[in-house]
Amino acid sequence: MLTFYHSPQSCSNGILLLLHEVGAAFETRIVDVRAGDQRGAAYLALNPKGKVPALGLEDGAVLTEFGAIALWLAESDPQAGLAPADPTERARLLEMLDFIVGSVHMRGFTFDKVPQKFLADPDGQAALKAHGRAEVIKGLKVLSDMMGDAPYLIGRFSVADSALFYVLDWAVQDGGYDVPANLMACLKRIKARPAYAAAASLLSR
Ligand SMILES: N[C@@H](CCC(=O)N[C@@H](CS)C(=O)NCC(=O)O)C(=O)O
């Protein structure tokens, strides 16, 4: 059985969705990042990065980083078709995944949501927040253009959409962002998937 370290409403929502997409057997341990659980000694002993998501494997190893966990889950169930085998298609998938997590999330939402983590000065925080919001807006436009008329980022549901899912949810719920129509339609599609219904009770607090 896998052990999933999760904070509802955080980026680990995307991994929760994937765990259900592949029908994994797992137990969930809540690590409430708003309460600071990720900085507790017990959690740091298993993930010194002090972040969620993390995934404990059956042999005791612990995987961290959204992209690594997402690809591991895709490989655990090749039949689910969550990551293409073709090298170029796979590189495109990684390109999207990395852009969503590394840029839209880390350089956009992180600065928008928690500028106080980086700067004490209120004016500096306001500037950082504005920078984060501009990065999110730019990122959503890039993703919208990449998706075009397709139903999902690479045409069919993939691990890239699990990352898209959590950033779109943030954009709609906390951010008041003007989300492009094709991305909104994709979010609606993701929420109509059985995995979303299965995950629902642990997606929010
Ligand atoms: N690069 C990491 C980022 C993970 C991350 O930033 N997680 C946030 C929640 S969305 C977190 O754990 N924040 C707690 C903290 O930074 O103290 C990944 O890809 O998994």
PDBQT file of the ligand as one rigid body, heavy atoms in Angstrom, charges set to zero:
ROOT
HETATM    1  N1  LIG A 301       8.617  21.676  -6.198  1.00  0.00    +0.000 N 
HETATM    2  C1  LIG A 301       7.670  21.065  -5.300  1.00  0.00    +0.000 C 
HETATM    3  C2  LIG A 301       6.755  22.142  -4.775  1.00  0.00    +0.000 C 
HETATM    4  C3  LIG A 301       5.832  21.652  -3.711  1.00  0.00    +0.000 C 
HETATM    5  C4  LIG A 301       5.241  22.800  -2.929  1.00  0.00    +0.000 C 
HETATM    6  O1  LIG A 301       5.591  23.982  -3.080  1.00  0.00    +0.000 OA
HETATM    7  N2  LIG A 301       4.300  22.429  -2.053  1.00  0.00    +0.000 N 
HETATM    8  C5  LIG A 301       3.677  23.402  -1.189  1.00  0.00    +0.000 C 
HETATM    9  C6  LIG A 301       2.163  23.194  -1.162  1.00  0.00    +0.000 C 
HETATM   10  S1  LIG A 301       1.422  23.620  -2.715  1.00  0.00    +0.000 SA
HETATM   11  C7  LIG A 301       4.202  23.196   0.218  1.00  0.00    +0.000 C 
HETATM   12  O2  LIG A 301       4.399  22.089   0.641  1.00  0.00    +0.000 OA
HETATM   13  N3  LIG A 301       4.389  24.305   0.928  1.00  0.00    +0.000 N 
HETATM   14  C8  LIG A 301       4.804  24.281   2.273  1.00  0.00    +0.000 C 
HETATM   15  C9  LIG A 301       5.995  25.150   2.538  1.00  0.00    +0.000 C 
HETATM   16  O3  LIG A 301       6.624  25.631   1.570  1.00  0.00    +0.000 OA
HETATM   17  O4  LIG A 301       6.306  25.317   3.701  1.00  0.00    +0.000 OA
HETATM   18  C10 LIG A 301       6.892  19.982  -6.021  1.00  0.00    +0.000 C 
HETATM   19  O5  LIG A 301       6.929  19.969  -7.261  1.00  0.00    +0.000 OA
HETATM   20  O6  LIG A 301       6.299  19.094  -5.391  1.00  0.00    +0.000 OA
ENDROOT
TORSDOF 0
